[in-house]
Amino acid sequence: MSERVRLRRARRLVVKIGSALLTNDGKGLDVPALGQWVDQMAALLGEGVELVIVSSGSVAEGMSRLGWSERPRQIHELQAAAAVGQMGLVQTWEAQFARHGIHTAQVLLTHDDLSDRKRYLNARSTLRALLDVGVVPIVNENDTVVTDEIRFGDNDTLGALVTNLIDADGLLILTDQLGLFDADPRGNPDARLIEERPAVDPALDVMAGGSAGTLGRGGMQTKLRAARLAARSGAFTVIAGGRIEQVITRLRRGDVVGTLLLPEQERLAARKQWLASHLQTRGTIVLDEGAVGVLLKGGRSLLPVGVRSVTGRFRRGEMVSCTDEYGREVARGLVNYDADDARAIAGRSSDAIADILGYMSGEEMIHRDNMVIVAR
């Protein structure tokens, strides 16, 4: 039986809609199209499905209002466009849902909101409270204050992190492409739509080549990465053409529309999901072959003896990346020692930590409870 049955059974979904769709390729908000998506989502709400919308389009709408034809490169110009565009974007969502007697709420997030444990839990509680009272949260990155250092990177990634945040069953990514193809359909008329695959399938990396358009930051590669992030909480992802007639209704019905990417791993525990939501790391710890095997097979903590080298500047409790000797990322975790001390004890027995540093913050470089495995 096709796994499309998951869509029919889903009770909580995140719907991400891209800039090109929302602004009709930069011509301003496409209100008729937005209204059609709202009509379909209102029907889902009537069935008891909880929905969160991750809406791109604030920068693109701001560009349209300001008469800019190209996406600005300077951060202050992006922030200005977002500030202008966010007004029209939220007003339009609210007006369209109001036709169905449904309230919406604006929720703006930055990476810091999800990387700080307290703020992460606050965001989670707020979104769940809104869902409990039947309100549809409209989530976007807070482009008016965000900087490159704390940027999610694209709203596909934000959609995946919100999926994990609220334990959604699935993520629907509506885009200006029909889905993921085995070749670029713009240059190959024989390209075939990938209907269903495990999200971790390495063959998808080649198929997802290509870049975003002039309006957004995401391309098919970011959508694939988002699907893999969503899979960490056991959620499926569908990448489908937003201009397909009744696309949301057809997906809910289980029709073969777009590309369904399935999780293969069990849902991560809540704390592990929070750890996985950290996109920025402060440094890198290179592991020897034995340590890699212990982490992947044994679910053990990382001890200093298994560390070959340490790079970067970080403090105790900050997120670092753990890689093998070939640079492949194996895990991420909150480190027990700052960078200088971590370098001093790298490759040494835990029994020697106190003698080397004059104190011991723990026998582990990273405790297993503060680590999430990211290797596929």
PyMOL commands that set and color helices and strands:
alter all, ss='L'
color gray80, all
select helices_A, chain A and resi 5-9+19-22+31-46+58-66+75-98+111-115+117-132+148-150+155-165+203-207+220-231+247-253+270-276+289-298+304-306+339-345+350-357+368-370
alter helices_A, ss='H'
color red, helices_A
select strands_A, chain A and resi 12-17+50-55+104-109+136-141+170-175+196-198+236-241+259-262+283-287+307-312+319-323+329-334+371-373
alter strands_A, ss='S'
color yellow, strands_A
deselect
rebuild
show_as cartoon
